[in-house]
Amino acid sequence: MHPIRILILAVLFYILYRLLFGNRKKKQATSQVPPEIPAQDTLAEDPICHTYVPQSQALSVEMDEKTYYFCSKECRNKFIEQQERRES
Ligand SMILES: [Zn+2]
C-alpha cells in the first residue's frame, strides 16, 4: 500500500472517531446541563406564588387584555379559579 493512502485512511478514521466521540460528548452535556435561559427573556411574576418565571417558559393566561404568567399548571388553575369566583 502506498504511504499516502495509509495517511488518508488514518485521517478518515480520525475524523470518523471525532464525529462519533464528539456527538456522544455533546449529548451527555445537554442531558446534564439544563438549557440556558436567554438573557433577553423577560421575567414575569407569578401572581399566585410570587416567583419570577421567564415568559418564554411560563404558562400564560390572557385575561382582561392582560397576560399573566405562571410557574406551574397548579398556579394557573388557582388563578383561574380565583378570577371565576371574583366574577360570580
Ligand atoms: Zn407559581
PDB file of the backbone (N, CA, C, O) and the ligand in Angstrom, with CONECT records:
HET     ZN  A 101       1
ATOM      1  N   MET A   1       0.849  -1.206   0.000  1.00  0.00           N
ATOM      2  CA  MET A   1       0.000   0.000   0.000  1.00  0.00           C
ATOM      3  C   MET A   1       0.882   1.253   0.000  1.00  0.00           C
ATOM      4  O   MET A   1       1.929   1.298   0.646  1.00  0.00           O
ATOM      5  N   HIS A   2       0.443   2.234  -0.719  1.00  0.00           N
ATOM      6  CA  HIS A   2       1.193   3.490  -0.814  1.00  0.00           C
ATOM      7  C   HIS A   2       1.105   4.252   0.527  1.00  0.00           C
ATOM      8  O   HIS A   2       0.042   4.293   1.146  1.00  0.00           O
ATOM      9  N   PRO A   3       2.205   4.841   0.964  1.00  0.00           N
ATOM     10  CA  PRO A   3       2.190   5.553   2.258  1.00  0.00           C
ATOM     11  C   PRO A   3       1.112   6.637   2.346  1.00  0.00           C
ATOM     12  O   PRO A   3       0.532   6.838   3.413  1.00  0.00           O
ATOM     13  N   ILE A   4       0.832   7.343   1.234  1.00  0.00           N
ATOM     14  CA  ILE A   4      -0.168   8.416   1.245  1.00  0.00           C
ATOM     15  C   ILE A   4      -1.563   7.842   1.489  1.00  0.00           C
ATOM     16  O   ILE A   4      -2.377   8.461   2.175  1.00  0.00           O
ATOM     17  N   ARG A   5      -1.837   6.673   0.936  1.00  0.00           N
ATOM     18  CA  ARG A   5      -3.143   6.023   1.141  1.00  0.00           C
ATOM     19  C   ARG A   5      -3.350   5.695   2.622  1.00  0.00           C
ATOM     20  O   ARG A   5      -4.439   5.854   3.174  1.00  0.00           O
ATOM     21  N   ILE A   6      -2.264   5.233   3.241  1.00  0.00           N
ATOM     22  CA  ILE A   6      -2.340   4.910   4.678  1.00  0.00           C
ATOM     23  C   ILE A   6      -2.643   6.187   5.467  1.00  0.00           C
ATOM     24  O   ILE A   6      -3.434   6.181   6.410  1.00  0.00           O
ATOM     25  N   LEU A   7      -2.005   7.261   5.065  1.00  0.00           N
ATOM     26  CA  LEU A   7      -2.195   8.551   5.735  1.00  0.00           C
ATOM     27  C   LEU A   7      -3.648   9.014   5.584  1.00  0.00           C
ATOM     28  O   LEU A   7      -4.263   9.473   6.547  1.00  0.00           O
ATOM     29  N   ILE A   8      -4.194   8.889   4.354  1.00  0.00           N
ATOM     30  CA  ILE A   8      -5.582   9.294   4.098  1.00  0.00           C
ATOM     31  C   ILE A   8      -6.535   8.456   4.947  1.00  0.00           C
ATOM     32  O   ILE A   8      -7.475   8.980   5.544  1.00  0.00           O
ATOM     33  N   LEU A   9      -6.280   7.154   4.993  1.00  0.00           N
ATOM     34  CA  LEU A   9      -7.114   6.266   5.809  1.00  0.00           C
ATOM     35  C   LEU A   9      -7.061   6.663   7.283  1.00  0.00           C
ATOM     36  O   LEU A   9      -8.078   6.684   7.976  1.00  0.00           O
ATOM     37  N   ALA A  10      -5.857   6.974   7.741  1.00  0.00           N
ATOM     38  CA  ALA A  10      -5.677   7.372   9.136  1.00  0.00           C
ATOM     39  C   ALA A  10      -6.480   8.631   9.436  1.00  0.00           C
ATOM     40  O   ALA A  10      -7.131   8.733  10.476  1.00  0.00           O
ATOM     41  N   VAL A  11      -6.428   9.591   8.512  1.00  0.00           N
ATOM     42  CA  VAL A  11      -7.175  10.845   8.682  1.00  0.00           C
ATOM     43  C   VAL A  11      -8.674  10.573   8.690  1.00  0.00           C
ATOM     44  O   VAL A  11      -9.407  11.122   9.513  1.00  0.00           O
ATOM     45  N   LEU A  12      -9.130   9.717   7.763  1.00  0.00           N
ATOM     46  CA  LEU A  12     -10.559   9.373   7.697  1.00  0.00           C
ATOM     47  C   LEU A  12     -11.025   8.716   8.996  1.00  0.00           C
ATOM     48  O   LEU A  12     -12.087   9.048   9.522  1.00  0.00           O
ATOM     49  N   PHE A  13     -10.222   7.780   9.508  1.00  0.00           N
ATOM     50  CA  PHE A  13     -10.572   7.132  10.770  1.00  0.00           C
ATOM     51  C   PHE A  13     -10.606   8.141  11.911  1.00  0.00           C
ATOM     52  O   PHE A  13     -11.463   8.079  12.793  1.00  0.00           O
ATOM     53  N   TYR A  14      -9.663   9.061  11.874  1.00  0.00           N
ATOM     54  CA  TYR A  14      -9.594  10.090  12.912  1.00  0.00           C
ATOM     55  C   TYR A  14     -10.859  10.964  12.875  1.00  0.00           C
ATOM     56  O   TYR A  14     -11.442  11.256  13.919  1.00  0.00           O
ATOM     57  N   ILE A  15     -11.282  11.383  11.665  1.00  0.00           N
ATOM     58  CA  ILE A  15     -12.482  12.214  11.502  1.00  0.00           C
ATOM     59  C   ILE A  15     -13.720  11.454  11.991  1.00  0.00           C
ATOM     60  O   ILE A  15     -14.563  11.996  12.706  1.00  0.00           O
ATOM     61  N   LEU A  16     -13.805  10.165  11.579  1.00  0.00           N
ATOM     62  CA  LEU A  16     -14.931   9.329  11.983  1.00  0.00           C
ATOM     63  C   LEU A  16     -14.988   9.189  13.505  1.00  0.00           C
ATOM     64  O   LEU A  16     -16.050   9.278  14.121  1.00  0.00           O
ATOM     65  N   TYR A  17     -13.813   8.968  14.084  1.00  0.00           N
ATOM     66  CA  TYR A  17     -13.716   8.809  15.535  1.00  0.00           C
ATOM     67  C   TYR A  17     -14.157  10.097  16.233  1.00  0.00           C
ATOM     68  O   TYR A  17     -14.889  10.061  17.222  1.00  0.00           O
ATOM     69  N   ARG A  18     -13.700  11.230  15.705  1.00  0.00           N
ATOM     70  CA  ARG A  18     -14.044  12.528  16.300  1.00  0.00           C
ATOM     71  C   ARG A  18     -15.544  12.792  16.205  1.00  0.00           C
ATOM     72  O   ARG A  18     -16.154  13.312  17.140  1.00  0.00           O
ATOM     73  N   LEU A  19     -16.133  12.424  15.060  1.00  0.00           N
ATOM     74  CA  LEU A  19     -17.573  12.639  14.865  1.00  0.00           C
ATOM     75  C   LEU A  19     -18.385  11.840  15.872  1.00  0.00           C
ATOM     76  O   LEU A  19     -19.301  12.361  16.508  1.00  0.00           O
ATOM     77  N   LEU A  20     -18.030  10.558  16.008  1.00  0.00           N
ATOM     78  CA  LEU A  20     -18.753   9.690  16.939  1.00  0.00           C
ATOM     79  C   LEU A  20     -18.541  10.131  18.379  1.00  0.00           C
ATOM     80  O   LEU A  20     -19.485  10.253  19.160  1.00  0.00           O
ATOM     81  N   PHE A  21     -17.292  10.363  18.704  1.00  0.00           N
ATOM     82  CA  PHE A  21     -16.951  10.750  20.074  1.00  0.00           C
ATOM     83  C   PHE A  21     -17.526  12.125  20.413  1.00  0.00           C
ATOM     84  O   PHE A  21     -18.048  12.344  21.506  1.00  0.00           O
ATOM     85  N   GLY A  22     -17.418  13.045  19.453  1.00  0.00           N
ATOM     86  CA  GLY A  22     -17.908  14.409  19.657  1.00  0.00           C
ATOM     87  C   GLY A  22     -19.403  14.438  19.900  1.00  0.00           C
ATOM     88  O   GLY A  22     -19.878  15.147  20.788  1.00  0.00           O
ATOM     89  N   ASN A  23     -20.154  13.663  19.109  1.00  0.00           N
ATOM     90  CA  ASN A  23     -21.613  13.604  19.264  1.00  0.00           C
ATOM     91  C   ASN A  23     -22.000  13.063  20.625  1.00  0.00           C
ATOM     92  O   ASN A  23     -22.902  13.583  21.283  1.00  0.00           O
ATOM     93  N   ARG A  24     -21.299  12.000  21.044  1.00  0.00           N
ATOM     94  CA  ARG A  24     -21.621  11.394  22.326  1.00  0.00           C
ATOM     95  C   ARG A  24     -21.399  12.396  23.453  1.00  0.00           C
ATOM     96  O   ARG A  24     -22.195  12.492  24.387  1.00  0.00           O
ATOM     97  N   LYS A  25     -20.313  13.133  23.348  1.00  0.00           N
ATOM     98  CA  LYS A  25     -19.986  14.116  24.380  1.00  0.00           C
ATOM     99  C   LYS A  25     -21.040  15.220  24.439  1.00  0.00           C
ATOM    100  O   LYS A  25     -21.436  15.656  25.520  1.00  0.00           O
ATOM    101  N   LYS A  26     -21.489  15.667  23.262  1.00  0.00           N
ATOM    102  CA  LYS A  26     -22.495  16.725  23.175  1.00  0.00           C
ATOM    103  C   LYS A  26     -23.801  16.300  23.851  1.00  0.00           C
ATOM    104  O   LYS A  26     -24.399  17.058  24.614  1.00  0.00           O
ATOM    105  N   LYS A  27     -24.230  15.064  23.551  1.00  0.00           N
ATOM    106  CA  LYS A  27     -25.479  14.553  24.113  1.00  0.00           C
ATOM    107  C   LYS A  27     -25.411  14.506  25.642  1.00  0.00           C
ATOM    108  O   LYS A  27     -26.362  14.863  26.338  1.00  0.00           O
ATOM    109  N   GLN A  28     -24.258  14.054  26.141  1.00  0.00           N
ATOM    110  CA  GLN A  28     -24.081  13.980  27.591  1.00  0.00           C
ATOM    111  C   GLN A  28     -24.193  15.367  28.213  1.00  0.00           C
ATOM    112  O   GLN A  28     -24.822  15.550  29.255  1.00  0.00           O
ATOM    113  N   ALA A  29     -23.580  16.324  27.563  1.00  0.00           N
ATOM    114  CA  ALA A  29     -23.563  17.680  28.101  1.00  0.00           C
ATOM    115  C   ALA A  29     -24.973  18.253  28.168  1.00  0.00           C
ATOM    116  O   ALA A  29     -25.322  18.909  29.150  1.00  0.00           O
ATOM    117  N   THR A  30     -25.794  18.017  27.140  1.00  0.00           N
ATOM    118  CA  THR A  30     -27.136  18.589  27.132  1.00  0.00           C
ATOM    119  C   THR A  30     -28.050  17.919  28.155  1.00  0.00           C
ATOM    120  O   THR A  30     -28.954  18.554  28.698  1.00  0.00           O
ATOM    121  N   SER A  31     -27.806  16.616  28.418  1.00  0.00           N
ATOM    122  CA  SER A  31     -28.661  15.932  29.378  1.00  0.00           C
ATOM    123  C   SER A  31     -28.322  16.322  30.806  1.00  0.00           C
ATOM    124  O   SER A  31     -29.175  16.268  31.692  1.00  0.00           O
ATOM    125  N   GLN A  32     -27.075  16.716  31.028  1.00  0.00           N
ATOM    126  CA  GLN A  32     -26.660  17.073  32.386  1.00  0.00           C
ATOM    127  C   GLN A  32     -26.960  18.540  32.704  1.00  0.00           C
ATOM    128  O   GLN A  32     -27.383  18.870  33.812  1.00  0.00           O
ATOM    129  N   VAL A  33     -26.741  19.398  31.739  1.00  0.00           N
ATOM    130  CA  VAL A  33     -26.923  20.833  31.983  1.00  0.00           C
ATOM    131  C   VAL A  33     -28.247  21.284  31.362  1.00  0.00           C
ATOM    132  O   VAL A  33     -28.455  21.088  30.165  1.00  0.00           O
ATOM    133  N   PRO A  34     -29.143  21.881  32.144  1.00  0.00           N
ATOM    134  CA  PRO A  34     -30.403  22.360  31.563  1.00  0.00           C
ATOM    135  C   PRO A  34     -30.156  23.495  30.596  1.00  0.00           C
ATOM    136  O   PRO A  34     -29.197  24.249  30.765  1.00  0.00           O
ATOM    137  N   PRO A  35     -31.009  23.638  29.571  1.00  0.00           N
ATOM    138  CA  PRO A  35     -30.789  24.712  28.596  1.00  0.00           C
ATOM    139  C   PRO A  35     -30.820  26.079  29.267  1.00  0.00           C
ATOM    140  O   PRO A  35     -31.659  26.359  30.123  1.00  0.00           O
ATOM    141  N   GLU A  36     -29.889  26.908  28.856  1.00  0.00           N
ATOM    142  CA  GLU A  36     -29.792  28.219  29.479  1.00  0.00           C
ATOM    143  C   GLU A  36     -30.920  29.137  29.044  1.00  0.00           C
ATOM    144  O   GLU A  36     -31.357  29.115  27.893  1.00  0.00           O
ATOM    145  N   ILE A  37     -31.376  29.932  29.979  1.00  0.00           N
ATOM    146  CA  ILE A  37     -32.435  30.892  29.682  1.00  0.00           C
ATOM    147  C   ILE A  37     -31.799  32.089  28.986  1.00  0.00           C
ATOM    148  O   ILE A  37     -30.843  32.664  29.507  1.00  0.00           O
ATOM    149  N   PRO A  38     -32.318  32.483  27.799  1.00  0.00           N
ATOM    150  CA  PRO A  38     -31.732  33.642  27.119  1.00  0.00           C
ATOM    151  C   PRO A  38     -31.779  34.889  27.993  1.00  0.00           C
ATOM    152  O   PRO A  38     -32.748  35.130  28.713  1.00  0.00           O
ATOM    153  N   ALA A  39     -30.710  35.675  27.911  1.00  0.00           N
ATOM    154  CA  ALA A  39     -30.589  36.845  28.775  1.00  0.00           C
ATOM    155  C   ALA A  39     -31.680  37.870  28.509  1.00  0.00           C
ATOM    156  O   ALA A  39     -32.099  38.588  29.417  1.00  0.00           O
ATOM    157  N   GLN A  40     -32.143  37.939  27.256  1.00  0.00           N
ATOM    158  CA  GLN A  40     -33.133  38.959  26.920  1.00  0.00           C
ATOM    159  C   GLN A  40     -34.562  38.542  27.291  1.00  0.00           C
ATOM    160  O   GLN A  40     -35.507  39.311  27.121  1.00  0.00           O
ATOM    161  N   ASP A  41     -34.699  37.330  27.795  1.00  0.00           N
ATOM    162  CA  ASP A  41     -36.013  36.822  28.173  1.00  0.00           C
ATOM    163  C   ASP A  41     -36.499  37.574  29.419  1.00  0.00           C
ATOM    164  O   ASP A  41     -35.822  37.595  30.446  1.00  0.00           O
ATOM    165  N   THR A  42     -37.662  38.179  29.313  1.00  0.00           N
ATOM    166  CA  THR A  42     -38.161  38.953  30.439  1.00  0.00           C
ATOM    167  C   THR A  42     -38.820  38.051  31.475  1.00  0.00           C
ATOM    168  O   THR A  42     -39.463  37.056  31.141  1.00  0.00           O
ATOM    169  N   LEU A  43     -38.646  38.419  32.722  1.00  0.00           N
ATOM    170  CA  LEU A  43     -39.236  37.665  33.815  1.00  0.00           C
ATOM    171  C   LEU A  43     -40.602  38.244  34.161  1.00  0.00           C
ATOM    172  O   LEU A  43     -40.805  39.458  34.157  1.00  0.00           O
ATOM    173  N   ALA A  44     -41.525  37.345  34.458  1.00  0.00           N
ATOM    174  CA  ALA A  44     -42.854  37.775  34.855  1.00  0.00           C
ATOM    175  C   ALA A  44     -43.164  37.179  36.220  1.00  0.00           C
ATOM    176  O   ALA A  44     -42.756  36.059  36.524  1.00  0.00           O
ATOM    177  N   GLU A  45     -43.887  37.934  37.039  1.00  0.00           N
ATOM    178  CA  GLU A  45     -44.198  37.453  38.382  1.00  0.00           C
ATOM    179  C   GLU A  45     -45.436  36.570  38.354  1.00  0.00           C
ATOM    180  O   GLU A  45     -46.467  36.923  37.783  1.00  0.00           O
ATOM    181  N   ASP A  46     -45.302  35.432  38.976  1.00  0.00           N
ATOM    182  CA  ASP A  46     -46.434  34.520  39.155  1.00  0.00           C
ATOM    183  C   ASP A  46     -47.339  35.139  40.225  1.00  0.00           C
ATOM    184  O   ASP A  46     -46.904  35.292  41.367  1.00  0.00           O
ATOM    185  N   PRO A  47     -48.595  35.501  39.889  1.00  0.00           N
ATOM    186  CA  PRO A  47     -49.456  36.171  40.868  1.00  0.00           C
ATOM    187  C   PRO A  47     -49.911  35.266  42.008  1.00  0.00           C
ATOM    188  O   PRO A  47     -50.459  35.751  42.998  1.00  0.00           O
ATOM    189  N   ILE A  48     -49.695  33.966  41.884  1.00  0.00           N
ATOM    190  CA  ILE A  48     -50.119  33.032  42.927  1.00  0.00           C
ATOM    191  C   ILE A  48     -49.012  32.793  43.946  1.00  0.00           C
ATOM    192  O   ILE A  48     -49.218  33.003  45.141  1.00  0.00           O
ATOM    193  N   CYS A  49     -47.859  32.364  43.495  1.00  0.00           N
ATOM    194  CA  CYS A  49     -46.780  32.054  44.454  1.00  0.00           C
ATOM    195  C   CYS A  49     -45.684  33.112  44.453  1.00  0.00           C
ATOM    196  O   CYS A  49     -44.729  33.011  45.223  1.00  0.00           O
ATOM    197  N   HIS A  50     -45.809  34.130  43.593  1.00  0.00           N
ATOM    198  CA  HIS A  50     -44.899  35.278  43.544  1.00  0.00           C
ATOM    199  C   HIS A  50     -43.451  34.918  43.238  1.00  0.00           C
ATOM    200  O   HIS A  50     -42.522  35.564  43.723  1.00  0.00           O
ATOM    201  N   THR A  51     -43.270  33.878  42.428  1.00  0.00           N
ATOM    202  CA  THR A  51     -41.919  33.609  41.939  1.00  0.00           C
ATOM    203  C   THR A  51     -41.817  34.215  40.548  1.00  0.00           C
ATOM    204  O   THR A  51     -42.825  34.432  39.876  1.00  0.00           O
ATOM    205  N   TYR A  52     -40.593  34.484  40.126  1.00  0.00           N
ATOM    206  CA  TYR A  52     -40.390  35.065  38.806  1.00  0.00           C
ATOM    207  C   TYR A  52     -40.071  33.968  37.803  1.00  0.00           C
ATOM    208  O   TYR A  52     -39.179  33.149  38.024  1.00  0.00           O
ATOM    209  N   VAL A  53     -40.799  33.961  36.715  1.00  0.00           N
ATOM    210  CA  VAL A  53     -40.617  32.941  35.680  1.00  0.00           C
ATOM    211  C   VAL A  53     -40.338  33.609  34.337  1.00  0.00           C
ATOM    212  O   VAL A  53     -40.955  34.623  34.012  1.00  0.00           O
ATOM    213  N   PRO A  54     -39.403  33.043  33.544  1.00  0.00           N
ATOM    214  CA  PRO A  54     -39.162  33.603  32.213  1.00  0.00           C
ATOM    215  C   PRO A  54     -40.400  33.411  31.331  1.00  0.00           C
ATOM    216  O   PRO A  54     -40.964  32.319  31.267  1.00  0.00           O
ATOM    217  N   GLN A  55     -40.807  34.470  30.663  1.00  0.00           N
ATOM    218  CA  GLN A  55     -42.065  34.444  29.904  1.00  0.00           C
ATOM    219  C   GLN A  55     -42.107  33.352  28.840  1.00  0.00           C
ATOM    220  O   GLN A  55     -43.169  32.786  28.576  1.00  0.00           O
ATOM    221  N   SER A  56     -40.963  33.049  28.226  1.00  0.00           N
ATOM    222  CA  SER A  56     -40.948  32.047  27.156  1.00  0.00           C
ATOM    223  C   SER A  56     -41.201  30.646  27.683  1.00  0.00           C
ATOM    224  O   SER A  56     -41.664  29.779  26.941  1.00  0.00           O
ATOM    225  N   GLN A  57     -40.899  30.411  28.967  1.00  0.00           N
ATOM    226  CA  GLN A  57     -41.071  29.073  29.525  1.00  0.00           C
ATOM    227  C   GLN A  57     -42.282  28.970  30.435  1.00  0.00           C
ATOM    228  O   GLN A  57     -42.654  27.873  30.853  1.00  0.00           O
ATOM    229  N   ALA A  58     -42.898  30.102  30.747  1.00  0.00           N
ATOM    230  CA  ALA A  58     -44.004  30.101  31.689  1.00  0.00           C
ATOM    231  C   ALA A  58     -45.320  29.724  31.017  1.00  0.00           C
ATOM    232  O   ALA A  58     -45.476  29.826  29.800  1.00  0.00           O
ATOM    233  N   LEU A  59     -46.247  29.290  31.840  1.00  0.00           N
ATOM    234  CA  LEU A  59     -47.608  29.067  31.353  1.00  0.00           C
ATOM    235  C   LEU A  59     -48.305  30.419  31.422  1.00  0.00           C
ATOM    236  O   LEU A  59     -48.105  31.178  32.371  1.00  0.00           O
ATOM    237  N   SER A  60     -49.114  30.715  30.429  1.00  0.00           N
ATOM    238  CA  SER A  60     -49.741  32.033  30.439  1.00  0.00           C
ATOM    239  C   SER A  60     -51.246  31.952  30.257  1.00  0.00           C
ATOM    240  O   SER A  60     -51.779  31.007  29.675  1.00  0.00           O
ATOM    241  N   VAL A  61     -51.911  32.974  30.774  1.00  0.00           N
ATOM    242  CA  VAL A  61     -53.360  33.096  30.642  1.00  0.00           C
ATOM    243  C   VAL A  61     -53.652  34.543  30.279  1.00  0.00           C
ATOM    244  O   VAL A  61     -53.123  35.468  30.896  1.00  0.00           O
ATOM    245  N   GLU A  62     -54.498  34.729  29.274  1.00  0.00           N
ATOM    246  CA  GLU A  62     -54.884  36.085  28.908  1.00  0.00           C
ATOM    247  C   GLU A  62     -56.216  36.401  29.541  1.00  0.00           C
ATOM    248  O   GLU A  62     -57.191  35.669  29.367  1.00  0.00           O
ATOM    249  N   MET A  63     -56.255  37.496  30.276  1.00  0.00           N
ATOM    250  CA  MET A  63     -57.470  37.877  30.966  1.00  0.00           C
ATOM    251  C   MET A  63     -57.571  39.388  30.999  1.00  0.00           C
ATOM    252  O   MET A  63     -56.610  40.063  31.367  1.00  0.00           O
ATOM    253  N   ASP A  64     -58.714  39.929  30.623  1.00  0.00           N
ATOM    254  CA  ASP A  64     -58.944  41.377  30.601  1.00  0.00           C
ATOM    255  C   ASP A  64     -57.832  42.107  29.842  1.00  0.00           C
ATOM    256  O   ASP A  64     -57.327  43.132  30.301  1.00  0.00           O
ATOM    257  N   GLU A  65     -57.456  41.572  28.680  1.00  0.00           N
ATOM    258  CA  GLU A  65     -56.432  42.148  27.820  1.00  0.00           C
ATOM    259  C   GLU A  65     -55.058  42.202  28.478  1.00  0.00           C
ATOM    260  O   GLU A  65     -54.180  42.950  28.045  1.00  0.00           O
ATOM    261  N   LYS A  66     -54.882  41.414  29.515  1.00  0.00           N
ATOM    262  CA  LYS A  66     -53.586  41.328  30.199  1.00  0.00           C
ATOM    263  C   LYS A  66     -53.139  39.881  30.175  1.00  0.00           C
ATOM    264  O   LYS A  66     -53.963  38.969  30.235  1.00  0.00           O
ATOM    265  N   THR A  67     -51.841  39.670  30.088  1.00  0.00           N
ATOM    266  CA  THR A  67     -51.325  38.304  30.100  1.00  0.00           C
ATOM    267  C   THR A  67     -50.652  38.042  31.438  1.00  0.00           C
ATOM    268  O   THR A  67     -49.798  38.805  31.888  1.00  0.00           O
ATOM    269  N   TYR A  68     -51.055  36.957  32.054  1.00  0.00           N
ATOM    270  CA  TYR A  68     -50.473  36.552  33.334  1.00  0.00           C
ATOM    271  C   TYR A  68     -49.627  35.314  33.113  1.00  0.00           C
ATOM    272  O   TYR A  68     -49.960  34.450  32.302  1.00  0.00           O
ATOM    273  N   TYR A  69     -48.525  35.243  33.850  1.00  0.00           N
ATOM    274  CA  TYR A  69     -47.599  34.117  33.687  1.00  0.00           C
ATOM    275  C   TYR A  69     -47.497  33.318  34.979  1.00  0.00           C
ATOM    276  O   TYR A  69     -47.511  33.868  36.081  1.00  0.00           O
ATOM    277  N   PHE A  70     -47.394  32.006  34.808  1.00  0.00           N
ATOM    278  CA  PHE A  70     -47.362  31.108  35.963  1.00  0.00           C
ATOM    279  C   PHE A  70     -46.231  30.104  35.872  1.00  0.00           C
ATOM    280  O   PHE A  70     -45.797  29.714  34.788  1.00  0.00           O
ATOM    281  N   CYS A  71     -45.758  29.689  37.067  1.00  0.00           N
ATOM    282  CA  CYS A  71     -44.653  28.730  37.119  1.00  0.00           C
ATOM    283  C   CYS A  71     -45.150  27.317  36.843  1.00  0.00           C
ATOM    284  O   CYS A  71     -44.395  26.479  36.351  1.00  0.00           O
ATOM    285  N   SER A  72     -46.407  27.050  37.156  1.00  0.00           N
ATOM    286  CA  SER A  72     -46.917  25.682  37.006  1.00  0.00           C
ATOM    287  C   SER A  72     -48.408  25.692  36.682  1.00  0.00           C
ATOM    288  O   SER A  72     -49.084  26.713  36.805  1.00  0.00           O
ATOM    289  N   LYS A  73     -48.897  24.526  36.266  1.00  0.00           N
ATOM    290  CA  LYS A  73     -50.317  24.335  35.977  1.00  0.00           C
ATOM    291  C   LYS A  73     -51.152  24.624  37.216  1.00  0.00           C
ATOM    292  O   LYS A  73     -52.229  25.215  37.128  1.00  0.00           O
ATOM    293  N   GLU A  74     -50.636  24.193  38.391  1.00  0.00           N
ATOM    294  CA  GLU A  74     -51.358  24.364  39.650  1.00  0.00           C
ATOM    295  C   GLU A  74     -51.624  25.848  39.919  1.00  0.00           C
ATOM    296  O   GLU A  74     -52.730  26.238  40.293  1.00  0.00           O
ATOM    297  N   CYS A  75     -50.588  26.661  39.720  1.00  0.00           N
ATOM    298  CA  CYS A  75     -50.732  28.091  39.969  1.00  0.00           C
ATOM    299  C   CYS A  75     -51.722  28.709  38.967  1.00  0.00           C
ATOM    300  O   CYS A  75     -52.537  29.559  39.326  1.00  0.00           O
ATOM    301  N   ARG A  76     -51.635  28.271  37.726  1.00  0.00           N
ATOM    302  CA  ARG A  76     -52.539  28.791  36.698  1.00  0.00           C
ATOM    303  C   ARG A  76     -53.982  28.442  37.037  1.00  0.00           C
ATOM    304  O   ARG A  76     -54.874  29.284  36.935  1.00  0.00           O
ATOM    305  N   ASN A  77     -54.206  27.188  37.442  1.00  0.00           N
ATOM    306  CA  ASN A  77     -55.568  26.767  37.792  1.00  0.00           C
ATOM    307  C   ASN A  77     -56.103  27.542  38.985  1.00  0.00           C
ATOM    308  O   ASN A  77     -57.268  27.939  39.004  1.00  0.00           O
ATOM    309  N   LYS A  78     -55.244  27.757  39.988  1.00  0.00           N
ATOM    310  CA  LYS A  78     -55.642  28.521  41.170  1.00  0.00           C
ATOM    311  C   LYS A  78     -56.072  29.930  40.771  1.00  0.00           C
ATOM    312  O   LYS A  78     -57.079  30.452  41.249  1.00  0.00           O
ATOM    313  N   PHE A  79     -55.284  30.526  39.885  1.00  0.00           N
ATOM    314  CA  PHE A  79     -55.558  31.887  39.440  1.00  0.00           C
ATOM    315  C   PHE A  79     -56.893  31.953  38.698  1.00  0.00           C
ATOM    316  O   PHE A  79     -57.697  32.854  38.934  1.00  0.00           O
ATOM    317  N   ILE A  80     -57.120  31.004  37.811  1.00  0.00           N
ATOM    318  CA  ILE A  80     -58.375  30.968  37.044  1.00  0.00           C
ATOM    319  C   ILE A  80     -59.553  30.791  37.995  1.00  0.00           C
ATOM    320  O   ILE A  80     -60.589  31.436  37.832  1.00  0.00           O
ATOM    321  N   GLU A  81     -59.395  29.916  38.989  1.00  0.00           N
ATOM    322  CA  GLU A  81     -60.451  29.707  39.992  1.00  0.00           C
ATOM    323  C   GLU A  81     -60.752  31.001  40.727  1.00  0.00           C
ATOM    324  O   GLU A  81     -61.915  31.357  40.921  1.00  0.00           O
ATOM    325  N   GLN A  82     -59.708  31.702  41.134  1.00  0.00           N
ATOM    326  CA  GLN A  82     -59.874  32.963  41.859  1.00  0.00           C
ATOM    327  C   GLN A  82     -60.636  33.977  41.011  1.00  0.00           C
ATOM    328  O   GLN A  82     -61.531  34.662  41.505  1.00  0.00           O
ATOM    329  N   GLN A  83     -60.274  34.067  39.730  1.00  0.00           N
ATOM    330  CA  GLN A  83     -60.928  35.020  38.834  1.00  0.00           C
ATOM    331  C   GLN A  83     -62.402  34.669  38.633  1.00  0.00           C
ATOM    332  O   GLN A  83     -63.266  35.544  38.591  1.00  0.00           O
ATOM    333  N   GLU A  84     -62.660  33.387  38.513  1.00  0.00           N
ATOM    334  CA  GLU A  84     -64.048  32.956  38.318  1.00  0.00           C
ATOM    335  C   GLU A  84     -64.899  33.252  39.544  1.00  0.00           C
ATOM    336  O   GLU A  84     -66.061  33.642  39.429  1.00  0.00           O
ATOM    337  N   ARG A  85     -64.302  33.060  40.728  1.00  0.00           N
ATOM    338  CA  ARG A  85     -65.017  33.333  41.975  1.00  0.00           C
ATOM    339  C   ARG A  85     -65.321  34.836  42.091  1.00  0.00           C
ATOM    340  O   ARG A  85     -66.396  35.232  42.543  1.00  0.00           O
ATOM    341  N   ARG A  86     -64.347  35.661  41.671  1.00  0.00           N
ATOM    342  CA  ARG A  86     -64.500  37.108  41.752  1.00  0.00           C
ATOM    343  C   ARG A  86     -65.637  37.588  40.839  1.00  0.00           C
ATOM    344  O   ARG A  86     -66.396  38.493  41.184  1.00  0.00           O
ATOM    345  N   GLU A  87     -65.728  36.955  39.672  1.00  0.00           N
ATOM    346  CA  GLU A  87     -66.738  37.377  38.700  1.00  0.00           C
ATOM    347  C   GLU A  87     -68.148  37.002  39.121  1.00  0.00           C
ATOM    348  O   GLU A  87     -69.096  37.743  38.861  1.00  0.00           O
ATOM    349  N   SER A  88     -68.291  35.836  39.780  1.00  0.00           N
ATOM    350  CA  SER A  88     -69.643  35.365  40.121  1.00  0.00           C
ATOM    351  C   SER A  88     -70.166  35.929  41.443  1.00  0.00           C
ATOM    352  O   SER A  88     -71.285  35.616  41.849  1.00  0.00           O
TER     353      SER A  88
HETATM  354 ZN    ZN A 101     -46.378  29.539  40.931  1.00  0.00          ZN2+
END
